[in-house]
Amino acid sequence: MTKRQRVEMTIRRQETDRVPLYDLVRCDAAFEYFGGGRIPPLSKETAITQKVEKLVGRAISSFCDMTRSVGFGPFIEEEWVDEYGDTWHASPKEKTIWISKRKVRNESDAVELIHLLIANQRTARKELILNPEPFRQRYISEFLEIQSRIGDTVNLYAQHGTGLDDIRYRLGFELFCYVEHDRPDIISEYLEETTNLHVAICHAVADISLSPAVLTYGDIACKGRLLHSPEFLRREFFPRLKRINDAWHEHGFACLFHSDGYLMDVMDDLISAGIDGLNPIETIAGMDLREIKKKYGEKIFLAGGIDMSQLLSLGTPEEVKNVCRQAIRDAYPGYFLGSTTELDNSTKLENIIAMHEVALQGIR
């Protein structure tokens, strides 16, 4: 069975030769072990970045049946200021970038920034609709270049959200809450423009021959509860999520929805919004694979459920194997074994290997 066959059958909640692995790999030790090489001293020199990206590609090809966001992460520790005046920090160890200093200080600054973001999104969408072919060619070319590095591992074709994560992070959560309370109209307008842009991108680039699925997302929850009221989500988030899912469904794609946290209070809303799968099923936040499978397993596939914050980072290989085997018993078929979001440098290599070994053992 090929990886794509295994992935497509799992999406359809059918039995496969073994449970597939879906994960976001960001662990240096895993890159070296599964990639069969050593990470050289890091720099942004082309020879170094190409060598590392090839190693990363081999590792993902060896480990994953399906993945997203292929890459090593930042190559050097650095900071820069973007076009909006925010200072960003990049970390090779943390494998991510973040805003270390925001330009906006108050609601007035925030509203001015949001107006600018809305204008830029509107312009980008109009240009895309008027002349989609250059964007499409560039998008597919970049996708195929990544695919050439990861072999037959399925790469999710796109990652689209409503803009909620972006504007919340750009402003900071506290300032976002003030603006949403005092100027809900401008937050709604921003979310609308982001959704419009992502729907336009979908129709411009969709090609089901390249991948069977996309990621749609919105981190709307934390441990034990939602980050926003159900009323806000039903007004501003779920209808737009549905529009994005519907757009991809038009082209035959399955939509794997990603949100950390405890989602049970709005699972019916997510189902109504057209999600086809759920990730990462954050067990430490109160999510339960067995419960979700029992309630929603006839409607969606599941991906994740193996805790990376404590189990994969602090547990033993035998503990990991036991949890993985139980997860398969609870959620298969229609289940991708994987971590609760990503395998970063906090996770132990021996535990990553243990999870991989369970997946390769087949269904028991």
QUIVENNOR-V834460 format. One line per field, one symbol per residue. ss: DSSP state (@ for helix, = for strand, . for the rest). psi: psi as a letter, one per 30 degrees, with the letter a starting at -180 (. if undefined). A space follows every 50 residues. Layout:
ss->???
psi->???
This chain:
ss->..@@@@@@@@@........===..=..@@@@@@@@..........@@@@@ @@@@@@@@@@@@@..==..........====.....=====....===== =.....@@@@@@@@@@@@@@@@@@@@@@@@.@@@@@@@@@@@@@@@@@@@ ...==...===..@@@@@@@@.@@@@@@@@@@.@@@@@@@@@@@@@@@@@ @@@@@.......=====...==..==...@@@@@@@@@@@@@@@@@@@@@ ...=====.....@@@@@@@@@....===...@@@...@@@@@@@@.... ======....@@@@..@@@@@@@@@@@@@@@...=====...=.....@@ @@@@@@@@@@....
psi->kleeeeeeeeeghlklflklkkljkhkeeeeeeffhlkklkklgkeeeee eeeeeeeeeeeeekekalhklfakflklllkafggkkkkkjeefhllljf kkekfleeeeeeeeeeeeeeeeeeeeeeeeifeeeeeeeeeeeeeeeffg bgkkkkfljklffeeeeeeefkeeeeeeeeefifeeeeeeeeeeeeeeee eefefkjfffkfllkkljjglajfllflkeeeefefeeeeeeeeeeeeee ggkkjjkkklajgffgeeeeeffgkflkkgijefffkjeeeeeeegfffl lkkbfjkffeefffaleeeeeeeeeeeeeefklhkjkllidljaffkkef eeeeeeeeefflk.
